Amino acid sequence: MISDTEVSLRHCEPSTAPGAGRGRRHPALAQQRRRGWSQALLATTVLMLSLVAATPASASIAYVSNEKSNTVSVIDTETWSVTATIKVGQRPRGIEFTRDGKFVLVAVGDDDAIEVIDAATRQIVDKLPSGPDPELFVQDQSGKTLYVANENDNTVTIIDLDKRVRVGDVQVGVEPEGMAISPDGKILINTSETTNMAHFIDTATRQIVGNVLVDSRPRFAEFKRDNSELWVSSEIGGTVTVIDPAKREATGKISFAVPGMRREAIQPVGIAMTGDGATAFVALGPANRVAVVDAKTHEVKKYLLVGQRVWHMAFTPDEKYLLVTNGVSNDVSAIDVAAQKVVKTIQVGELPWGITIAPK
């Protein structure tokens, strides 16, 4: 393809066609002039390419919950650096921006609450009531309702985010953790670690309408955006169960095998899928790897070495990068999604657990 700049240069170049001009050019002079135009074109092309390369991707901010240091680290994805550290309550884990991007919600398990951080001032401005030991949570599409898994009383708490009050509870299995909501907002998923089930909850009636048995200690659930599949990771089972949401039955399992590593060290936790439904990334815990999976064929394509004890993950808004938390090495790995390779490591607080990202 010829660039606009190249076309412009060509139009400005004197004609060398036979008969052009008033007299015959000296061959050496013509060659010198052609060399000059080529050098000008090359210099312009190099300048254009350098300007494109210097253009940053869309800027975003990541918030990382540090379970042991009781802090939240703020990462600027333009500079790949921690720009702020926010002191929060005891044992922060689940973390998520509100739908409007104005606040960050963080579950502080040992304080039995959800703290609300103002994203502009980075100050805690409120606490939301939950059950004992909240861990993961999910919002509905409108951002008006929050569903919280409370590990210690086997319930999912429902919170009105506008009024910031608790409006109900749903009794589920033992040690609830993973939370997901269907793309149409009609079905809420909760996974119970000890019951080894994915519970299907009708968001209108707030009743369990189905249960699917999965492998041992399910930790996370993720829908494909077209609602065709639900994936549930089982930490001790070492698998991801693929579920048909319409039929509410398991249709397959994804297993993992890292060369030279014992099977029991491969413990799937967090899951992230690209918006086109083509690729999934699965955090494998103490295996210190993120598996890259063809989300259509369910075939594991490769393993990416990250930090120690990889937990949860989140895409930047443009899906150019995937950031993953590494609990034991106290850092975050940035993965280039297209190249499928780790490009940066950022030190954060102690035992980073959850992560959420929004535009800057």
Secondary structure by P-SEA (a helix, b strand, c coil): cccaaaaaaaaaccccccccccccccaaaaaaaaaaaaaaaaaaaaaaaaaaaacccccbbbbbbbccccbbbbbcccccccccccccccccccccccccccbbbbbbccccbbbbbcccccccccccccccccccccccccccbbbbbbccccbbbbbccccccccccccccccccbbbbcccccbbbbbbcccccbbbbcccccccccccccccccccccccccccbbbbbbccccbbbbbccccccccbbbbbbccccccccccccbbbbcccccbbbbbbccccbbbbbcccccccccccccccccccccccccccbbbbbbccccbbbbbccccccccccccccccccbbbbbcc
